[in-house]
Amino acid sequence: MRVGPPRLLFSTLVFASGPVFATIVATDKYDAGYSAGTQVEANDGTSINGGFGFTSQSIDDAFRANVTTSTQNLLYSSGELLIDGGPLALTLAGVGGVGANSNNLVSRSFEPQSGTVYFSFLLRTTNLSSEDDFIQLGLSDVTTAEPKISIGAAEATSGTPPMLFFARVPTGTGNQAFTSSPQIKFEANTTYFLVGKASKTVAGGGYNQIDLFLNPSTLTEGTPTISKNVATATMTGVSNLIVRTARMESTDQYYVDDVTIGTTYADVVQVPEPTTPLLVVSALVLLGLRRGPRRARL
């Protein structure tokens, strides 16, 4: 659950019967519909497609046993933000080290977008090996390759720790900026909140800029932690969220939770889950309580 100040939450409740979540594209906390310790995609190739707004979820067939949900409560709190991932999290287990790469370990489709897109998620690991781990989450117009605009964590120089956070556009190791000045490390047993902003800064062009807001603390968009910009980009629309991993050892565990895609910064840092009719009920109750005393005075 994403919690804002009480006045914002009250406003959401009061107007919950309207299209409050119109700019949220998709979101998934990996709780409802999932069970701890089970594969997200069964051996028959049928995937669980939980959350809201995602039209499908698929797992790389070669590694489907390594993508499960587990009992992990990822919680991030800083300043005005409180991001609670709930009791379960998407779990990515290592598959054997160097060579065990998957460009599209997890692929999720959503309604196509052509404007600025924000995406956020919680990230945590219990073990950082010396095997040059790599984890990347981003957007693309296809489902079967590396995301074309993304954020994640990796070693700035392969084989040389520590892992840092990065922003990448388009694909390839030469097209990324790292949190190296000042250096911000990806540490084990720490929950991070990452917000990515994919935008077009050239008129008539494609997605050519990615901004990373690492561990933000405000409800309003501030200055990105790092940005990466290229002169041209061929991708003019996005319709897929892709998680990519590489070089993870069998003892590595990475957790991803509360994945949200929206068209504004506010969508992905403060809005409660849009799948619960409880908000509508609460709104009606609040309105009823307000009207009740007025009738009593008449």
N, C-alpha and C positions, 0 to 999 in steps of 0.2 A: 504494500500500500504506500502511495506517495502522499505525504501529508503537508499541507501548506498552513499558513496562519489561520486561526479560527475564523476570521472574517471571510477568508477565501473559501473555506470549507462550507460555511453557512450559506454563502452565495451559491455554491455548487448544489447544495441540498435543495434550496428554494427553487431553483430553476431546473432541477433534474428532469422534469417531464419534457423539456425541450431538447434540441440537438446540441447539448453541452459538449459532446465529444466529437463534434464534426471534424475537427482537425487532427484527431488521433487516427493514424492510419492502421496501426496494429500494436498489440501488446500481449505478452505472455509472462506469467510469474512461475510457470512450470509447477503449479500446485493442483488446481482443479483438473480432474481427469487423469492425472498421473499418479503412480504409486512408487514409493521408495524402492530402489533396488531393481527396477525393471527396465528393460531396453525401451528406448523411445520408438524404435522401429523393430517389430517382431521379425522372426526369421522368415516369415512369409512375405516380408516387404511392406506390410501395412504399418504406417506410422500413426502415432497419436498426434492429432492436430488441435492442441489446446489453445487457450487464450482467446483473443478477440481480433478479428481483422485479417488473420493469416489464412490463406486459402489452401495451403498445404504445408507439410513438413516432411522432408526426406533425409535419409542418412546414407552416407557413402557405404555401399554394400560390403566393401572389404573390411570396414571397421564398425559395423553396426553394434557389435557386442561391447564396444568401448564407449558408447554413448547411452547413458542411463540417467535416471533421476535418483538422488539420494537425500538423506535427511541432513540438510545443511541450511541453516538460517543465516543468509547474508544480510547484514544490516549496516547501513551507512547513515551517519548523522553528522552534520556540519552546518553551523549557522542556521539558516532558515530551512534547511533541507533535512528530511527524515525519509529515507528510502528503505523499506522493509520488504525483503524478498520472500518472506513467508517460510513455512517449514521445509519446503523442498527446493532443490536447485538442479539445473541441468549439469550433469557431471561428465567431463571428458577425461577418460583415462588414457595413460600412455600406452603405446602399442609396440615398443621395442627399440626406440632410439633412432639413430641415423637411418634415413631411408624410409621411415614409417611416416610418410607425408600424405596429407589429404587436402587437396585444393578446395574441396567442397564437402567437408566432413558433415556439416549440417546446412541444409538449404531450406529456406522458407519463402514462399511466394506471398505477395500482397498486392493490393490495388496499385496499378502503375502510377508513378508520380513523375512530373516533369519540372517542378519548381524546387525551391530550397527544401531540403529534407533534413530533419534532425533525428538522431537515433541514440539511445542510451542503454546502458546495461551495468549490472554489478559484476565484478570480477574478483576472484580469490583463488589462491592455490595453497596447498598444504606442503608442497615440496618443490624447491627449485634445484634441479639437477645441474650437473656440469656439462650437459649434453647439448647446450645451445638450443633450449626450448624456444618455440615460436608459436604465438597465438594471435589470430587476426580476425576481426569482425567488421564487416562492411556491406556495401550495397553494390548491386550489379543489375544488368539487364538480361543476364543469362544465369542458369542454375548450375552449370557444370564446370566452372573454372574459378580461379582466384577472384575475390571481389575487386572491382575496378576502382573503388574509392573506399578507404578503410582506416581504422585505427586498431591499435593492439599493443603487444609487448614482445620484445626480442632483444638480442644483443646487438648493439650498434656495429660492432666488429665481430663477425662470426667466430665463436670459440673463445671470446674474451668477455667474461662477465664484467659488470652485472647486466641483468636485463633492464632495459629502459622502455618507456612508452613511445609510440611512434604514430605519425599520421602519414598516409601514403596515397598518392595519386600520380599516374594511373597504377599499373601493376609493376612488379619488379623491385629489387632491393635498391636500385639507384634512385628511386623516386619517393624517398621518404625522409621525414624530419624527425629527430629524436629529442627527448627531454634531457638534453645533455648540458644545457647552459641556462640556468643551473641544472645540475644533474638530479633527476628524480628517478629513483630506482623502483623497480617492481619487487616488493618484498613478500616473503612467504607469510601466511597466517595474518594477512591484512586484507580487508575488504576495500576495494576501490570502486568509485563511481565514475564511469566514462561517458561523456556526451560528445557525439560527433555531429558536425554540421557540413553537409555536402551542398555546394552551391555552384552557380555559374556566374563568373565575374566578367565574361566577355560576351557582349551582345551577340545573340544568334549562335553562340557556341554551346558546348556540352559542359558536363560537370568537370570543372578544372580546379576546384579548391576544396580542401578538407581542413576543418578546424577541429582541434581536440580541446575540450574543456575537461581537465582532469581534477576530480574531487572539488567541484564547484560548491559554493556555500550560500548562494543567493537565488531568489526566485526570478531574478531578471538577468538577462544575458550580459555577461561582462567581456573581458578580454580573453581570448583563447590562450591556453597554455602553450600550444604550438600550432603552426599552420603549415600547409604545403600547397603550393600553387604551381600550375604548369600553364604554358601559353595556350595550348589547345588540348581538347579532349574529344573523343569520338562518341562517348556515351551521352545521349540526350535525354534518356529516361531511365528510371530505376523501378524494378518490380520484384527484386529478390534480396533477401538478407542471407548472407553466407558467413559461416564460421569456418576458418581454415586453421589447421595445426600442422606442426612439423617437428621432427627430431625429439619427440617426447618419449622418455623411458617408461618401462612398464610400471615403475613406482610413482610416476607423476599423476597428480590429480588436479584438474582445473575445474572451477565452478563458475557458471554463468547464470545470472538470474535477472528477473524483472526487465526483460527486453522490451523496449518501447520505441515506436517509430511515429513521428508527428511532423507537422509542418511549421511549428513554432518551438522556440526554446521552452516556453512554459509547458507545452504539451508533455515533454519528456522528463520534466523535473518535479512536477507538483500534482498532476491530475490523478485522482483516485481511479481504481479499476473501473472501466466503463461497462463491465459485464454484469453488474449486480443491480437488479431491480429494486434492491433495498433502498437505494438513493431516492427513487421515485416515491416509495412508501414513506420514507422519512420526510420528504418534502411535504407530502399530503398531511402527515401527522403534525408537522410544525405549523402548517397553514391552519389546520383544524384547531390546534391549541390557541392560535392567535385569534381565530374567529369566535371560539367558544365564549370567552369572557364578554365579548361585545354583544352577543345575543343575550347574555344574562343581564346586561345592564339596560336592555331595551324594555 
